[in-house]
Amino acid sequence: MPLLNPKPYRRFNRAILASAGGVVLLFVAANTWTNPLWVTPAPWTNEDFADFRPIYRHQRTGKAGLVLSQPWEVGFFGSSRIDIAYNPLHPLWENKPAVNVAVSAGSLPETSAILRYTLEHCPLDTAIVGIDLGDITDAGSIYRTTGFMESPFNPKRDRFESQLRYLGGISTFESAVQTLQNKASNKLPEYTPQGHRLRHQDQPNTRQIIYRDAIPHALRTTSRRQHSMAASEWKTSLVRQILADTKAHGARLIVVIPPSHATYIGVFHHSGDPDPVFSIDRSVLTRLVAESNRDHPNSPPAVVWDFNDFHPLNCETIPPDGVRMHWWLDGTHARKSLGDIMLARIMGWPITGAGSDYGYLLTEETLPARLGELKSGYQRFQKENADQWRWMIQSLDSYQASGRAAKGSTDEDSRDF
């Protein structure tokens, strides 16, 4: 039998390899020209695309790239509560470059790592770090499923493999195509080039969102807290890491307890939560901050600002469907308008209008009075906002009667509240 001629097969293999190489080159060219996730900069990158880069589905990777994009001096860290509310372009930052590197569903394992990464790469002099109530007393975290492990924020990642994936990867290329489409249609994405999740968030049915998501989430959290109420040693160590890292770099640390709407907070009081004022979380924070300040008298002192209470701004009336709330996006996320007031209180900027008494500077010494105010605040909410309180109760009763409370939902519990 005559031997097969290998030449046609060689030509076929070469054609396949050439085609594959061409596709990879196309991906690399598009990914470096547009730099859609901020991790593939090149000398030929067109910065006209900066406003159109869609990092929403790849927040961790995109924000790690943002950290390296310029020498930031102010940084915001935490969960989506900070991601949405805190504005890096507030005019009173003046010439200080500020970046928002908070991430959706971010908890202490991510926050501490993202802060460390930023301190290592930027001349940060101010770090505003949001720590959600309940994080310190929750021994778990979903950080392994959020995209953190694949991002540059993860110090244990394979850097060579990651860079190859960024340069020639399909996800980056899809983001590059979206960047081109955004620019062609002049459509701005969710995030600004400073990492602020500013756009495409309004929902016409805020009342339904709070009823469907926020209030049930508070009830499920209360149910879980019946079984475990101790501070997590792991989470406590991460707070210590945050304090140590900022002290080591000479950065001013401002810890923020972000606010929630009163109808969310009220669920913990009404439903028999074992610690409805989150005294354990607040006590751990104030104690660790005081210890760190005593141990580092020559470093900028860390402080804790607490915005989670029944202040009138947190009791904004929930309007009928189709009407936008002024201060709140939903039951757990404040708008930029309220974030601007928080920043003004934190930084000592002037405030005109509502909010001059918003927030509480929390210390070991002021903690007992604060806990008492939180308890009396709930009683005041019942009386002064009786319609909202009754609506909260009706929403709880409806949720429990529906059977959803007994069934529970893993997907719901993993949402970023």
C-alpha atoms as one frame of an Amber mdcrd trajectory, in Angstrom:
protein
   0.000   0.000   0.000   1.491   3.378  -0.936   2.330   5.738   1.918   0.105
   8.782   2.381   1.591  12.072   1.295   2.090  14.103   4.506   2.259  17.483
   2.745  -1.513  18.173   2.561  -1.829  17.444   6.280   1.083  19.733   7.053
  -0.554  22.515   5.062  -3.826  21.899   6.921  -2.097  21.986  10.310  -0.262
  25.161   9.356  -3.503  26.742   8.257  -5.148  25.829  11.566  -2.213  27.162
  13.564  -2.068  30.337  11.486  -5.799  30.900  11.996  -5.491  30.321  15.731
  -2.505  32.637  15.898  -4.420  35.274  13.973  -7.324  35.059  16.413  -4.962
  35.384  19.379  -3.264  38.391  17.771  -6.659  39.952  17.130  -7.618  39.432
  20.766  -4.323  40.853  22.032  -4.558  43.861  19.706  -8.139  44.665  20.762
  -7.474  44.013  24.435  -4.416  46.238  24.585  -5.843  48.994  22.362  -9.018
  49.395  24.447  -7.661  48.100  27.805 -11.264  47.268  28.762 -10.553  45.941
  32.273  -7.646  48.303  33.046  -5.165  45.370  33.261  -3.810  45.355  29.680
  -2.240  48.808  29.221   0.222  49.261  26.358   1.996  52.220  24.758  -0.685
  52.225  22.035  -3.682  52.047  24.413  -6.263  54.663  23.492  -7.325  56.445
  26.680 -10.352  57.866  24.890 -11.944  54.543  25.855 -11.496  55.169  29.611
 -15.060  56.408  30.185 -16.538  53.429  28.316 -14.787  50.450  29.938 -17.377
  47.962  31.277 -15.899  46.487  34.459 -19.221  45.621  36.136 -18.982  41.851
  35.502 -15.269  41.776  36.351 -15.130  44.240  39.224 -12.185  42.751  41.081
  -9.971  42.548  38.021 -11.066  45.952  36.747 -10.546  47.703  40.056  -7.126
  46.092  40.531  -6.204  47.592  37.180  -7.577  50.954  38.277  -5.317  50.892
  41.331  -2.288  50.810  39.024  -3.602  53.425  36.614  -2.419  56.432  38.619
  -0.942  57.359  42.039  -4.130  57.584  44.108  -4.001  59.403  47.440  -7.503
  58.590  48.734  -9.188  55.199  48.549 -12.628  53.818  49.437 -12.927  50.137
  50.386 -15.731  47.774  51.387 -18.930  46.382  49.901 -21.456  47.761  47.429
 -22.710  50.100  50.150 -19.455  52.040  49.657 -19.149  51.171  45.963 -22.409
  53.000  45.211 -22.456  55.856  47.730 -18.918  57.270  47.870 -17.915  59.710
  45.165 -14.210  59.971  44.217 -14.970  63.115  42.190 -16.515  65.098  45.032
 -15.363  68.675  44.384 -13.989  69.062  47.906 -11.319  66.464  47.206  -9.882
  69.316  45.146  -6.657  68.037  43.576  -6.417  64.816  45.579  -6.852  61.818
  43.251  -9.413  59.490  44.843 -10.475  55.993  43.779 -13.372  53.743  44.790
 -12.197  50.130  45.021 -15.112  48.787  47.039 -16.751  45.745  45.432 -20.172
  44.115  45.383 -20.561  41.481  48.125 -17.205  42.532  49.535 -16.458  41.309
  53.056 -13.414  41.561  55.298 -11.295  38.902  53.508 -11.510  40.912  50.288
 -11.480  44.367  51.858  -8.269  43.697  53.781  -6.525  42.243  50.716  -7.681
  45.041  48.399  -6.527  47.663  50.895  -3.110  46.008  51.224  -2.724  45.840
  47.438  -3.609  49.526  47.123  -1.226  50.581  49.890   1.570  48.632  48.193
   1.055  50.373  44.856  -0.195  53.881  45.684   0.906  56.803  47.894  -2.351
  56.526  49.812  -2.712  58.992  52.665  -6.403  58.395  53.463  -8.226  55.049
  53.507 -11.993  55.047  54.098 -12.940  51.454  54.875 -16.545  50.311  55.148
 -17.220  47.330  57.417 -20.804  46.093  57.299 -22.522  45.212  60.552 -22.629
  41.441  60.959 -19.407  40.801  59.064 -17.277  40.406  62.195 -19.738  37.935
  63.740 -20.071  35.912  60.521 -17.331  33.292  60.334 -17.967  32.677  56.629
 -17.378  34.547  53.383 -18.165  34.013  49.705 -14.935  35.645  48.521 -13.794
  32.487  46.690 -16.762  32.771  44.301 -16.810  36.516  43.632 -13.958  36.773
  41.113 -11.426  37.757  43.768  -9.369  34.579  43.384  -8.790  35.251  39.663
  -7.983  38.943  40.134  -4.658  40.674  40.814  -5.907  41.360  44.346  -5.272
  37.688  45.178  -1.606  37.482  46.222  -1.545  33.706  45.610  -2.678  33.796
  41.975  -0.479  32.539  39.128   0.681  35.894  37.774   2.024  34.606  34.458
  -1.128  32.642  33.691  -3.285  35.594  34.742  -1.470  38.016  32.453  -1.774
  35.654  29.491  -5.490  35.357  30.187  -5.899  39.121  30.390  -4.006  39.716
  27.140  -5.582  37.009  25.004  -8.608  35.871  26.951 -12.148  35.660  25.640
 -13.625  37.532  28.627 -11.268  40.444  28.079 -12.040  40.417  24.350 -15.773
  40.427  25.022 -15.219  43.432  27.278 -13.157  45.079  24.540 -16.001  44.619
  22.064 -18.431  46.086  24.626 -16.074  49.017  25.113 -16.075  49.697  21.384
 -19.859  49.448  21.267 -20.240  51.766  24.253 -18.034  54.393  22.662 -19.720
  54.086  19.272 -23.138  54.655  20.863 -21.799  57.094  23.482 -23.272  54.866
  26.211 -21.562  55.236  29.564 -21.327  52.005  31.625 -22.074  51.519  35.326
 -18.609  52.506  36.539 -16.631  55.719  36.177 -12.859  55.676  35.523 -12.455
  56.339  39.261 -14.264  53.107  40.178 -17.547  54.666  41.279 -20.678  52.643
  40.495 -22.697  55.668  39.520 -25.033  54.699  36.694 -27.805  52.328  35.543
 -29.131  51.508  39.007 -32.529  53.147  39.330 -35.445  50.765  39.572 -39.041
  51.979  39.249 -40.283  49.658  41.995 -38.186  50.521  45.063 -40.997  49.546
  47.418 -41.178  46.088  45.868 -37.396  45.678  45.993 -37.308  46.430  49.716
 -40.288  44.125  50.285 -38.833  41.303  48.160 -35.138  41.525  49.022 -34.071
  43.695  51.951 -36.662  42.816  54.585 -36.490  39.028  53.943 -32.699  39.212
  54.005 -32.778  40.869  57.431 -35.153  38.189  58.701 -32.974  35.342  57.398
 -29.908  36.983  58.930 -31.690  37.210  62.264 -32.579  33.522  62.037 -28.944
  32.549  61.422 -27.731  34.761  64.253 -29.796  32.769  66.753 -27.183  30.002
  66.505 -23.907  31.930  66.661 -23.166  35.358  68.064 -19.430  35.363  68.831
 -16.915  37.501  67.011 -15.038  35.473  64.409 -11.338  35.170  65.234 -10.557
  35.163  61.514 -12.543  38.338  60.816 -11.104  39.990  63.924  -7.580  39.241
  62.683  -8.451  40.874  59.355  -9.529  44.065  61.123  -6.167  44.003  62.917
  -4.473  43.587  59.524  -6.289  46.634  58.164  -5.163  48.686  61.165  -1.567
  47.410  60.982  -1.246  47.994  57.242  -2.511  51.569  57.367  -0.283  52.351
  60.335   2.746  50.846  58.586   2.168  53.040  55.521   1.371  56.172  57.507
  -2.141  56.376  56.064  -5.088  57.826  57.925  -7.740  55.137  58.469 -11.420
  56.000  58.737 -13.580  52.967  59.450 -17.186  53.452  58.374 -20.227  51.493
  59.495 -22.461  52.070  56.447 -26.149  52.872  56.925 -29.228  50.844  56.095
 -32.785  52.071  55.753 -34.803  52.024  58.983 -37.172  49.354  57.659 -34.201
  47.013  57.274 -32.687  47.810  60.683 -36.097  47.593  62.323 -36.479  43.926
  61.376 -33.670  42.964  63.767 -35.408  44.717  66.651 -38.889  43.406  65.885
 -37.908  39.810  65.080 -36.034  39.003  68.262 -32.447  39.181  67.053 -30.168
  38.277  69.982 -28.159  41.452  69.458 -30.281  43.896  67.405 -27.885  46.811
  67.990 -24.876  44.708  66.845 -23.036  45.501  70.047 -20.456  42.753  69.397
 -19.407  44.200  66.021 -19.287  47.728  67.362 -17.409  46.688  70.489 -14.754
  44.776  68.534 -14.200  47.683  66.154 -13.848  50.315  68.856 -11.589  48.115
  70.982  -9.228  47.225  68.135  -9.049  50.821  66.933  -8.250  52.058  70.454
  -5.547  49.398  70.891  -3.970  50.250  67.543  -3.935  53.972  68.294  -2.327
  53.367  71.694   0.313  51.091  70.156   1.175  53.608  67.410   1.074  57.068
  69.002   3.133  58.626  66.214   0.868  57.427  63.388  -2.373  59.055  62.229
  -5.090  57.845  64.631  -7.809  55.638  63.203 -11.448  56.542  63.862 -14.851
  54.850  63.504 -17.833  56.667  61.983 -21.187  54.969  62.544 -24.084  55.841
  60.200 -26.304  52.824  60.864 -29.192  54.073  62.995 -32.679  55.589  62.935
 -31.624  59.096  61.923 -34.337  60.873  59.879 -32.269  60.463  56.705 -32.381
  56.704  57.242 -36.140  56.888  57.778 -36.940  58.411  54.388 -40.487  57.523
  53.413 -40.670  54.622  50.998 -42.717  55.994  48.090 -45.231  54.235  45.851
 -43.822  52.285  42.925 -42.512  54.488  40.157 -41.298  57.238  42.514 -37.584
  57.644  43.139 -36.241  57.948  46.688 -33.877  60.872  47.233 -31.422  59.333
  49.690 -31.852  55.613  49.070 -31.520  53.267  46.143 -33.130  50.407  48.108
 -33.230  49.156  51.687 -29.472  48.714  52.114 -27.792  50.987  49.565 -27.556
  54.728  50.007 -27.325  56.965  46.958 -24.459  59.303  46.165 -26.523  62.131
  47.662 -26.318  60.484  51.085 -22.757  59.368  50.433 -21.792  63.016  49.907
 -23.172  63.839  53.353 -21.233  60.938  54.880 -18.020  62.134  53.246 -18.647
  65.672  54.459 -19.141  64.466  58.029 -16.064  62.222  57.856 -13.807  64.870
  56.363 -15.187  67.876  58.239 -16.458  69.595  55.105 -19.280  72.150  55.340
 -22.852  70.874  55.006 -25.755  72.995  53.897 -29.237  71.638  54.505 -30.043
  68.213  55.945 -27.411  66.001  57.484 -25.321  68.292  59.671 -25.922  65.889
  62.588 -25.736  62.682  60.543 -23.407  59.969  61.809 -21.738  59.238  65.107
 -18.045  59.226  66.000 -17.833  55.891  67.787 -15.228  55.164  70.474 -14.883
  52.812  73.419 -16.049  55.669  75.637 -19.099  56.611  73.563 -20.180  53.034
  72.786 -22.549  52.521  75.782 -24.420  55.734  75.016 -24.578  54.801  71.341
 -26.134  51.415  72.061 -28.736  53.075  74.242 -29.525  55.591  71.496 -30.004
  52.785  68.981 -32.574  51.100  71.213 -34.455  54.328  71.835 -34.168  55.133
  68.128 -36.230  52.076  67.279 -38.923  53.178  69.718 -38.904  56.616  68.120
 -39.147  55.041  64.647 -42.278  53.172  65.724 -43.947  56.390  66.841 -42.682
  59.030  64.420 -42.720  56.785  61.341 -45.687  54.635  62.263 -46.842  54.084
  58.667 -43.445  52.731  57.625 -43.158  50.606  60.757 -46.574  49.046  60.091
 -45.610  48.430  56.457 -42.449  46.685  57.663 -44.510  44.428  59.941 -46.974
  43.655  57.140 -44.076  42.817  54.813 -42.607  40.445  57.384 -45.960  38.747
  57.936 -46.483  38.402  54.187 -43.017  36.908  53.692 -43.504  34.380  56.475
 -46.986  33.438  55.251 -45.648  32.835  51.736 -43.483  29.926  52.861 -40.293
  31.544  51.572 -39.029  32.057  55.116 -39.164  28.342  55.899 -37.659  27.340
  52.579 -34.853  29.903  52.498 -32.645  30.531  49.508 -28.927  30.149  49.025
 -29.008  32.518  46.075 -30.786  35.168  48.064 -28.437  34.851  51.001 -25.436
  35.370  48.751 -26.669  38.680  47.406 -24.847  41.805  48.400 -26.826  43.511
  51.161
